[in-house]
Amino acid sequence: MGSFSTEHWLVLLTTAVIFGIPLWRIVARTGHPGIMAILFLIPLVNIGVLWWLAYSKWPSMPEQS
């Protein structure tokens, strides 16, 4: 029970790719750096980032008067 097997690492990598690529594109389309998508893969941090992203001003959106 001390280390992960090859299958565990493969599942972890696959999950990170399946969720990471679309998240990277979504974050980049909002005008923020795409690297912020990594924060969505961290438990509990992802909830805070989601709320911040939902209510922050997006650089790619024009100002509304």
BAKE-731611 format. One line per 10 residues: for each residue y, x, z of N, C-alpha, C, CB. Coordinates in nm, 4 decimals. Glycine has a CB too. Example, Ala and Ser with C-alpha at 12.3 -4.5 7.8 and 13.67 -1.06 7.14 Angstrom:
# residues 2
-0.5690:1.3190:0.7800:-0.4500:1.2300:0.7800:-0.3300:1.3200:0.7800:-0.4473:1.1308:0.9046 ~ -0.2250:1.2850:0.7080:-0.1060:1.3670:0.7140:0.0030:1.2900:0.7870:-0.0598:1.4084:0.5725
***
This chain:
# residues 65
-0.1183:0.0815:0.0000:0.0000:0.0000:0.0000:0.1254:0.0864:0.0000:-0.0006:-0.0930:0.1191 ~ 0.1100:0.2145:-0.0212:0.2223:0.3047:-0.0132:0.3014:0.3207:-0.1416:0.1751:0.4349:0.0296 ~ 0.2400:0.3046:-0.2569:0.3142:0.3270:-0.3809:0.2831:0.2160:-0.4812:0.2798:0.4655:-0.4410 ~ 0.3704:0.2064:-0.5794:0.3523:0.1077:-0.6847:0.2604:0.1622:-0.7919:0.4867:0.0672:-0.7452 ~ 0.1834:0.0731:-0.8530:0.0979:0.1134:-0.9634:0.1770:0.1085:-1.0937:-0.0272:0.0231:-0.9718 ~ 0.1148:0.1533:-1.1987:0.1779:0.1528:-1.3298:0.2129:0.0106:-1.3731:0.0864:0.2187:-1.4330 ~ 0.1275:-0.0848:-1.3410:0.1529:-0.2239:-1.3777:0.2776:-0.2778:-1.3081:0.0319:-0.3107:-1.3431 ~ 0.2980:-0.2413:-1.1821:0.4163:-0.2848:-1.1096:0.5437:-0.2324:-1.1762:0.4094:-0.2382:-0.9638 ~ 0.5435:-0.1054:-1.2120:0.6606:-0.0467:-1.2767:0.6844:-0.1090:-1.4134:0.6439:0.1045:-1.2902 ~ 0.5786:-0.1412:-1.4847:0.5915:-0.2032:-1.6155:0.6528:-0.3433:-1.6044:0.4550:-0.2103:-1.6842
0.6093:-0.4202:-1.5064:0.6660:-0.5534:-1.4834:0.8125:-0.5423:-1.4426:0.5859:-0.6289:-1.3751 ~ 0.8445:-0.4477:-1.3570:0.9827:-0.4275:-1.3140:1.0717:-0.3903:-1.4318:0.9899:-0.3191:-1.2064 ~ 1.0289:-0.2998:-1.5144:1.1055:-0.2577:-1.6313:1.1216:-0.3715:-1.7315:1.0382:-0.1385:-1.6981 ~ 1.0146:-0.4456:-1.7556:1.0204:-0.5585:-1.8484:1.1179:-0.6642:-1.7999:0.8819:-0.6198:-1.8667 ~ 1.1140:-0.6959:-1.6713:1.2054:-0.7944:-1.6143:1.3496:-0.7476:-1.6253:1.1701:-0.8221:-1.4684 ~ 1.3744:-0.6214:-1.5969:1.5095:-0.5676:-1.6061:1.5616:-0.5750:-1.7495:1.5128:-0.4229:-1.5560 ~ 1.4766:-0.5494:-1.8473:1.5189:-0.5553:-1.9884:1.5415:-0.7000:-2.0313:1.4133:-0.4884:-2.0801 ~ 1.4506:-0.7900:-1.9933:1.4619:-0.9300:-2.0336:1.5906:-0.9925:-1.9796:1.3400:-1.0094:-1.9848 ~ 1.6274:-0.9604:-1.8572:1.7492:-1.0157:-1.7997:1.8713:-0.9277:-1.8250:1.7311:-1.0357:-1.6514 ~ 1.8520:-0.7991:-1.8354:1.9644:-0.7061:-1.8463:2.0400:-0.7128:-1.9770:1.9162:-0.5689:-1.8273
1.9699:-0.7218:-2.0877:2.0367:-0.7218:-2.2180:2.1254:-0.8452:-2.2365:1.9330:-0.7154:-2.3302 ~ 2.0748:-0.9671:-2.2111:2.1641:-1.0829:-2.2247:2.2798:-1.0807:-2.1247:2.0851:-1.2111:-2.2073 ~ 2.2536:-1.0366:-2.0023:2.3618:-1.0285:-1.9039:2.4680:-0.9293:-1.9472:2.3068:-0.9894:-1.7671 ~ 2.4270:-0.8173:-2.0031:2.5210:-0.7162:-2.0526:2.6121:-0.7781:-2.1588:2.4448:-0.5933:-2.1109 ~ 2.5539:-0.8531:-2.2523:2.6321:-0.9150:-2.3597:2.7264:-1.0216:-2.3062:2.5396:-0.9758:-2.4641 ~ 2.6813:-1.1011:-2.2093:2.7667:-1.2047:-2.1517:2.8850:-1.1410:-2.0807:2.6871:-1.2936:-2.0543 ~ 2.8592:-1.0412:-1.9986:2.9672:-0.9754:-1.9249:3.0641:-0.9078:-2.0223:2.9097:-0.8716:-1.8250 ~ 3.0136:-0.8464:-2.1267:3.1003:-0.7805:-2.2240:3.1869:-0.8818:-2.2985:3.0168:-0.6997:-2.3234 ~ 3.1354:-0.9997:-2.3246:3.2138:-1.1021:-2.3942:3.3264:-1.1571:-2.3075:3.1234:-1.2157:-2.4385 ~ 3.3147:-1.1452:-2.1767:3.4234:-1.1909:-2.0909:3.5370:-1.0903:-2.0881:3.3727:-1.2162:-1.9497
3.5152:-0.9710:-2.1418:3.6179:-0.8681:-2.1443:3.6013:-0.7651:-2.0343:3.7527:-0.9310:-2.1335 ~ 3.4992:-0.7782:-1.9529:3.4716:-0.6816:-1.8469:3.3735:-0.5768:-1.9000:3.4143:-0.7525:-1.7195 ~ 3.3634:-0.4621:-1.8334:3.2671:-0.3602:-1.8786:3.1234:-0.4116:-1.8695:3.2820:-0.2317:-1.7951 ~ 3.0453:-0.3893:-1.9719:2.9075:-0.4368:-1.9756:2.8193:-0.3793:-1.8661:2.8479:-0.4050:-2.1075 ~ 2.8563:-0.2618:-1.8161:2.7769:-0.1969:-1.7117:2.7716:-0.2819:-1.5842:2.8344:-0.0583:-1.6801 ~ 2.8654:-0.3756:-1.5704:2.8647:-0.4647:-1.4543:2.7408:-0.5528:-1.4500:2.9889:-0.5515:-1.4546 ~ 2.6700:-0.5644:-1.5612:2.5482:-0.6451:-1.5661:2.4425:-0.5909:-1.4701:2.4925:-0.6490:-1.7090 ~ 2.4489:-0.4637:-1.4387:2.3529:-0.4051:-1.3443:2.3650:-0.4707:-1.2077:2.3746:-0.2531:-1.3320 ~ 2.4857:-0.5141:-1.1727:2.5055:-0.5792:-1.0433:2.4275:-0.7095:-1.0316:2.6526:-0.6059:-1.0209 ~ 2.3986:-0.7738:-1.1439:2.3213:-0.8974:-1.1410:2.1745:-0.8724:-1.1051:2.3306:-0.9675:-1.2757
2.1289:-0.7514:-1.1130:1.9893:-0.7202:-1.0810:1.9689:-0.6860:-0.9344:1.9413:-0.6054:-1.1662 ~ 2.0784:-0.6824:-0.8563:2.0702:-0.6507:-0.7137:2.0718:-0.7814:-0.6354:2.1877:-0.5570:-0.6691 ~ 1.9669:-0.8088:-0.5585:1.9623:-0.9342:-0.4830:2.0822:-0.9488:-0.3889:1.8326:-0.9423:-0.4029 ~ 2.1304:-1.0692:-0.3761:2.2455:-1.1111:-0.2963:2.3777:-1.0646:-0.3554:2.2321:-1.0589:-0.1555 ~ 2.3835:-0.9459:-0.4131:2.5049:-0.9009:-0.4809:2.5267:-0.9881:-0.6040:2.4953:-0.7498:-0.5202 ~ 2.4173:-1.0275:-0.6695:2.4293:-1.1074:-0.7904:2.4989:-1.2411:-0.7643:2.2920:-1.1313:-0.8503 ~ 2.4807:-1.2988:-0.6488:2.5470:-1.4255:-0.6159:2.6981:-1.4043:-0.6067:2.4921:-1.4836:-0.4824 ~ 2.7390:-1.2987:-0.5391:2.8811:-1.2685:-0.5278:2.9443:-1.2369:-0.6618:2.9020:-1.1534:-0.4340 ~ 2.8755:-1.1615:-0.7451:2.9285:-1.1265:-0.8774:2.9389:-1.2512:-0.9640:2.8392:-1.0205:-0.9464 ~ 2.8419:-1.3400:-0.9536:2.8457:-1.4638:-1.0303:2.9673:-1.5480:-0.9919:2.7168:-1.5438:-1.0088
2.9931:-1.5633:-0.8632:3.1097:-1.6388:-0.8172:3.2393:-1.5688:-0.8584:3.1052:-1.6568:-0.6641 ~ 3.2431:-1.4369:-0.8470:3.3629:-1.3632:-0.8866:3.3887:-1.3820:-1.0360:3.3484:-1.2128:-0.8525 ~ 3.2838:-1.3725:-1.1162:3.2975:-1.3864:-1.2606:3.3415:-1.5277:-1.2973:3.1655:-1.3522:-1.3305 ~ 3.2930:-1.6275:-1.2257:3.3268:-1.7660:-1.2568:3.4734:-1.7974:-1.2289:3.2385:-1.8599:-1.1774 ~ 3.5311:-1.7363:-1.1256:3.6664:-1.7721:-1.0849:3.7716:-1.6648:-1.1113:3.6664:-1.8046:-0.9409 ~ 3.7347:-1.5530:-1.1681:3.8333:-1.4494:-1.1989:3.8956:-1.4757:-1.3358:3.7683:-1.3087:-1.1951 ~ 4.0056:-1.4078:-1.3626:4.0690:-1.4172:-1.4940:3.9939:-1.3249:-1.5891:4.2216:-1.3798:-1.4872 ~ 3.9558:-1.3781:-1.7027:3.8828:-1.2996:-1.8024:3.9817:-1.2306:-1.8942:3.7859:-1.3889:-1.8841 ~ 3.9698:-1.0987:-1.9090:4.0603:-1.0259:-1.9983:4.0517:-1.0709:-2.1445:4.0308:-0.8787:-1.9900 ~ 3.9407:-1.1242:-2.1873:3.9264:-1.1639:-2.3271:3.9864:-1.3015:-2.3570:3.7806:-1.1636:-2.3649
4.0202:-1.3781:-2.2537:4.0778:-1.5112:-2.2718:4.2296:-1.5034:-2.2665:4.0250:-1.6088:-2.1646 ~ 4.2979:-1.5717:-2.3593:4.4449:-1.5708:-2.3560:4.4976:-1.6498:-2.2358:4.5020:-1.6295:-2.4872 ~ 4.6187:-1.6171:-2.1961:4.6830:-1.6875:-2.0850:4.7074:-1.8328:-2.1221:4.8156:-1.6191:-2.0462 ~ 4.6812:-1.9221:-2.0280:4.7111:-2.0635:-2.0502:4.8366:-2.0988:-1.9733:4.5923:-2.1545:-2.0071 ~ 4.9269:-2.1667:-2.0370:5.0528:-2.2031:-1.9731:5.0418:-2.3347:-1.9009:5.1640:-2.2097:-2.0748
***
